[in-house]
Amino acid sequence: MTRYLLIIFAVSLMFSCKDDKQNTQEETKPDHLPELFSLMQGSYNSEVQSQVDSTYYNISLHMYPIWEDKGNFLYVEQALNSTQDKPYRQRIYEVTQLNDSVYSSAIYTIENDSLWIGKWKTPKSFDTLAMDKVTKKEGCEVLLQRLEANLYKGETGEKTCESTLYGASYATSEVEIMEDKIISWDRGFDDKGEHIWGAEKGGYIFIKLDD
């Protein structure tokens, strides 16, 4: 009987140690999602770049957190800096962690997006926007690698993001996120891989503005 009890105790101790090890590994798993999510937030423009190179426009970019109870979501609005009341792009980004160093920024379109122009100023307004009013752009998520503190770089998959803009077949995005700026290079290509739209030389350099 004593021997039987010792065996049970030994087995219980073995599984207990295994569980403790797993819990410790989970507790020490790097979690830099808050860092990335914080870096992305704010207002930006490409004024400096446009002054140096006239082939680039001065674009405004606003990214602010919404739906705080649902996860890490950002409302994103882009426009010519001179006509910010007429944005050419309105999206919602969902930022998630895939593993220790890779993160995903999924993209959603918004139904009746004109109703939300300028609402980055009042993010709580999006509490009335239901999830069934947004649609995920499958294959258009940007996978970001954490290279070091406050530095993330990534891109979309190869030919995974469908786009028909200006006769394109697919679109690509290359993104670099830093503490004081975001470099974003969005381009569209036809089914033969010919460049259709987007900057030709390199990405737009968006400098973060002071609050």
DALINDA-V418603 format. One record per pair of residues at least 24 apart in sequence whose C-alpha atoms are under 8 Angstrom apart, sorted by the first residue. I is the first residue (numbers start at 1). J is the second residue. D is the distance in Angstrom with one decimal. If there is no record, write none. Layout:
i | j | d
I | J | D
I | J | D
This chain:
i | j | d
29 | 100 | 6.8
30 | 100 | 5.7
30 | 101 | 7.9
31 | 100 | 7.1
32 | 101 | 8.0
33 | 95 | 7.9
33 | 96 | 7.1
33 | 97 | 6.3
33 | 103 | 7.7
35 | 150 | 7.1
36 | 150 | 7.2
36 | 152 | 7.7
37 | 72 | 7.1
37 | 95 | 7.0
39 | 150 | 7.2
39 | 177 | 7.2
39 | 178 | 6.9
39 | 179 | 5.9
40 | 177 | 7.1
40 | 182 | 7.9
41 | 65 | 7.0
41 | 74 | 7.7
42 | 208 | 6.8
42 | 209 | 7.4
42 | 211 | 7.8
43 | 208 | 5.9
43 | 209 | 5.7
43 | 211 | 7.9
44 | 181 | 7.7
44 | 206 | 5.4
44 | 207 | 5.2
44 | 208 | 4.4
44 | 209 | 5.3
45 | 81 | 7.3
45 | 205 | 7.9
45 | 206 | 4.9
45 | 207 | 5.6
45 | 208 | 7.0
45 | 209 | 7.5
46 | 204 | 6.7
46 | 205 | 5.6
46 | 206 | 4.6
46 | 207 | 6.2
48 | 207 | 8.0
49 | 204 | 7.6
49 | 205 | 6.5
56 | 199 | 7.6
56 | 204 | 7.5
59 | 206 | 8.0
60 | 84 | 7.2
60 | 206 | 8.0
61 | 206 | 7.5
62 | 120 | 6.8
63 | 120 | 7.1
64 | 120 | 6.0
64 | 123 | 6.8
65 | 123 | 6.7
66 | 123 | 5.5
66 | 124 | 6.6
66 | 126 | 6.4
66 | 127 | 7.5
67 | 124 | 7.7
67 | 126 | 6.9
67 | 127 | 6.2
72 | 96 | 7.1
75 | 120 | 6.6
75 | 123 | 7.8
76 | 120 | 7.6
77 | 117 | 7.8
77 | 118 | 7.9
77 | 120 | 7.7
85 | 117 | 6.9
85 | 118 | 7.0
86 | 117 | 7.7
87 | 117 | 7.3
90 | 117 | 7.9
101 | 145 | 5.7
101 | 146 | 5.2
102 | 143 | 6.7
102 | 144 | 5.5
102 | 145 | 4.7
102 | 146 | 6.4
103 | 143 | 5.7
103 | 144 | 5.0
103 | 145 | 6.5
103 | 146 | 7.9
104 | 141 | 6.3
104 | 142 | 5.7
104 | 143 | 4.7
104 | 144 | 6.1
105 | 141 | 5.3
105 | 142 | 5.1
105 | 143 | 6.5
105 | 144 | 7.6
106 | 136 | 7.3
106 | 137 | 7.6
106 | 140 | 6.8
106 | 141 | 4.2
106 | 142 | 6.6
107 | 136 | 5.8
107 | 137 | 5.7
107 | 140 | 6.6
107 | 141 | 5.9
108 | 134 | 6.0
108 | 135 | 5.1
108 | 136 | 4.2
108 | 137 | 5.6
109 | 134 | 5.5
109 | 135 | 5.2
109 | 136 | 6.5
109 | 137 | 7.1
110 | 134 | 4.6
110 | 135 | 6.6
111 | 135 | 7.9
137 | 161 | 7.6
140 | 172 | 7.9
142 | 173 | 7.1
142 | 174 | 7.8
142 | 175 | 7.8
144 | 175 | 7.9
150 | 177 | 7.6
150 | 178 | 5.6
150 | 179 | 5.7
151 | 176 | 7.4
151 | 177 | 5.8
151 | 178 | 4.9
151 | 179 | 7.3
152 | 176 | 5.7
152 | 177 | 5.1
152 | 178 | 6.8
153 | 177 | 6.3
163 | 188 | 7.1
166 | 196 | 7.1
166 | 197 | 7.3
167 | 196 | 7.5
168 | 196 | 6.1
168 | 197 | 7.8
174 | 203 | 7.7
180 | 207 | 6.2
180 | 208 | 5.3
181 | 205 | 7.0
181 | 206 | 5.5
181 | 207 | 4.5
181 | 208 | 5.2
182 | 206 | 5.2
182 | 207 | 6.7
182 | 208 | 7.7
